[in-house]
């Protein structure tokens, strides 16, 4: 709701406000604190069948920062491989 509210307030100044909501991303910390079995279990719950990568989040960020998303504001983009986020 905060993203939508701020987008409504600053849109008149041509400022876009969006939010990324990544699910489990496979980074060094994930590898260190989650066993491979835990990683497989989480990946099995994700429709695309894998954990996210930093590149997945970076590409979503680049899209929202680009002119390709120039008419998108006030949204939360789930970067979650199809897994519904709460």
C-alpha positions in Angstrom: 0.0 0.0 0.0 2.9 2.4 0.7 4.2 2.0 -2.9 0.8 2.8 -4.3 0.3 5.8 -1.9 3.7 7.3 -2.7 3.2 6.7 -6.4 -0.1 8.6 -6.3 1.5 11.5 -4.4 4.6 12.0 -6.7 3.2 10.9 -10.0 2.2 14.5 -10.9 6.0 15.2 -10.8 6.7 12.4 -13.3 8.2 10.2 -10.6 7.5 6.5 -10.7 7.5 4.4 -7.6 7.6 0.6 -7.7 8.6 -2.2 -5.4 10.4 -5.5 -6.0 9.4 -8.5 -3.9 11.9 -11.3 -4.4 11.4 -14.8 -3.0 14.4 -16.9 -2.0 17.5 -15.8 -3.9 20.5 -18.1 -4.1 23.3 -15.9 -2.8 26.3 -16.8 -0.6 24.4 -16.4 2.6 21.7 -18.8 1.3 24.3 -21.3 0.4 26.0 -21.0 3.8 22.9 -21.2 6.0 20.6 -23.6 4.0 21.5 -27.1 3.2 21.3 -28.3 -0.4 18.3 -30.4 0.7 16.5 -27.3 2.1 17.3 -25.4 -1.1 15.8 -28.3 -3.1 12.6 -28.3 -0.9 12.1 -24.6 -1.4 12.7 -24.8 -5.1 10.1 -27.6 -5.3 7.5 -25.2 -4.0 8.3 -22.6 -6.7 6.4 -23.1 -10.0 9.5 -22.5 -12.1 11.3 -25.1 -10.0 14.4 -23.2 -8.9 15.6 -20.5 -6.5 16.1 -17.0 -7.8 19.5 -15.6 -8.7 20.8 -12.1 -8.1 20.6 -11.7 -11.9 16.9 -12.3 -11.8 16.4 -9.5 -9.3 18.8 -7.2 -11.2 17.0 -7.7 -14.5 13.7 -6.9 -12.9 15.2 -3.8 -11.4 16.6 -2.7 -14.8 13.2 -3.2 -16.4 11.5 -1.0 -13.8 14.3 1.6 -14.2 14.0 1.6 -18.0 11.8 3.4 -20.4 10.2 0.1 -21.2 8.2 0.5 -17.9 7.5 4.2 -18.4 3.8 3.7 -17.8 4.1 1.5 -14.7 3.9 3.0 -11.2 2.6 2.0 -7.9 3.1 -1.7 -8.4 4.8 -4.5 -6.5 6.6 -6.9 -8.9 6.9 -10.4 -7.5 10.3 -11.7 -8.6 9.5 -15.1 -7.3 9.4 -17.7 -10.0 5.6 -17.8 -9.9 5.4 -18.3 -6.1 2.7 -16.2 -4.6 4.2 -13.8 -2.0 2.3 -12.7 1.1 
